[in-house]
Amino acid sequence: MPEQPIIGIRELTKIYKGSEEAAVNGISLDIYPNEIFGLLGPNGAGKTTTISILCGFLQATRGQVTIDGHDIRTDLDRIKQIIGIVPQDIALYPTLTGRENLAFFGNMYGLYGKVLHEKIDHYLAEFGLDKHANRTIGKYSGGMKRRVNLIAGLLHDPKIIFLDEPTVGIDVQSRVVILNYLKEINRKGVTIIYTSHYMEEAENLCSRVAIIDRGNIIALGNPRELVRANPEFKNLENIFLHLTGKEMRD
Amino acid sequence: MKTYLSVCRKEMLLLVRDKAGLAMLFIMPVVLVVISSLMQESGWGELSKDPTVPLLFVNNDHDTLGTQILNGFMQSGSFEVIDSLDGKPLSDSSAREAVRKGAYTIAVVIPKGATSTLLANVRLAVAKTLAGFGMGDAALLQSLTLRDSVNVTIYFDPAVKRTFKNAVVGSVRENYYKFQGEWVFRSFNREMARQMPLYQPPKEFFSEALRFREEYPSYREVEVIPNSTQHNVPAWTIFAMFFIVIPLTQSLIQEREGGSLFRLLTMPVSYMTLLMGKVGVYLVVCLIQTVAMLAAGIWLLPLVGLPKLVLGNDLAAMLAMTLVVAMAAVGYGMMIGTISRTHQQAAAFGSISIIILAAMGGLWVPIYLMPSFMRSVSAISPLNWAIKGYYDIFLRGGGLAQIAPQVIKLLLFFISSVAVTAIYHSVKKPMNN
């Protein structure tokens, strides 16, 4: 593990207005370059809040975050240039075509002209969407939308990419395409921070995971090492259920 | 700049693909202006060639006074005088019944002997006056007695407006006094001639001494007659411009709820750039709306028999006015869209507030018809500032100097809306609550 983390989180706390409980409760964590880091947890555990703070959408109540050496409170503009976001929602415009959506988001990252169009063509082909590029997003299947949602976060070649449940509710084929691509870009040096409810997926994909519950990190490490250290649970899902309990969450 | 243009392009594409939204922005106002102008035209008195208000007239007098009042109604051009129904001459009771049933709104009944009563009373008044000068005719005075007043009955439907009632009563009264004046004058002359053989009565009658000259004072030498077109085209143009609050707030909230705003705010682009992109596009929409409405006023309204819109003669003033009205409308939409949490909230508050501001601002009912309290309240509506500005241009031949107060108020409204939007966003980011 390299010594210098690409993301450093210290005592990060977020308390929403009107709430007495902290959504994120003083977590500290280092994420290193070229990791695929999984943030796992039940609904309302604090995963999306943590990612929203890391990408500058939310302000932390307390704590410190540095990304690639930049403090998020003072250097957010620089941080925004090197991170990519793939939100949980299909954050696309349904009445624009796939190509128009990607062109617009590419423009927002300062990409224009030939460079942008070559990138869009490349990604559309890579994700099997080239034949559908000029159809409006509203006419895409769930899996196709997820793939465009992912491409929109990759167009500017980010150093770090945040993915909030990128494979939720899609067909197996689309899931395989997405996960394979994530592994490929990770091999090229992109650090990936990823949240999911799919434990098996996280176990296979992630180099390290943090299990979060009620705003606290309750387990941290390589998923296979976590399973090895707790042989009675056999897999990550059992460890997860053991740590977070079996009662359902809202 | 490139980022800003990209935001504008995206907004334009979203707008162009929303067919229902486009219909609401461009077709609805044109339809509204045509319907409202047609409905209000008789109220503005421009369709005088084509009487529109039927009036039942029962002439039991069958003499000069009844005929004079009848002619007065017919010559006014505002009434279609009806004296028989189903082939039968109207009577007091049948006219009353027709109004009671709601088939007609007004009936005028001239009583029997109205002329002879009036003439007898005039003759008595003249005789008494001359007696005061020692010129009395004792035998004549003895033969005359004062008769009861002439009672003209007018039946009104309860829905008839007071102003209209006044017009009908005024018309009867005017013809009655005209007739009475004529007869007083004639009686005097006749009596004077009878008692003073050398007396030469004047040949001209004094009733023509008073004439009216109507004029609409304007800033320049423009001949613009107020009519429903001159009122409705600017009024509905302003309404349409402010109604972009609906698509604009929908666009803002859709972006927020769909997650696109989340993605955009994590990109190297500011919220104000995103907002200003919308402002740019919706300003263009407002300008196109204005052109469409003016074109409808000039070419479409005359096709349905309405007066043609007469533009003022200061294009710069009209451009300036349109631009600041558009800015005020877009600023208001931006503010509502940012403050509202849901589509429903924005749609309900946005549309109702525009309707209230329009009603308050005198877009539907002229301000001079409002009670004094409402007249002072209307001064706080930006739609009132807008209509005042357009009236200055369209009706009074005003230019930039005359519309300056309204332009300044609308600009300040835009600046305040943007400031509230920016402050609200910085204090209360979408997920920071």
Interface residues (C-beta under 8 A of the other chain):
Chain A: Y16 K17 G18 S52 C55 G56 F57 L58 Q59 D77 K80 Q81 I83 I85 P87 Q88 D89 I90 A91 L92 Y93 P94 T95 L96 E100 F104 F105 N107 M108 Y109 G110 Y112 T136 A152 G153
Chain B: K2 T3 S6 R9 K10 L13 L14 R17 D18 G258 G259 S260 F262 R263 L264 L265 T266 M267 P268 V269 K429 M431 N432 N433
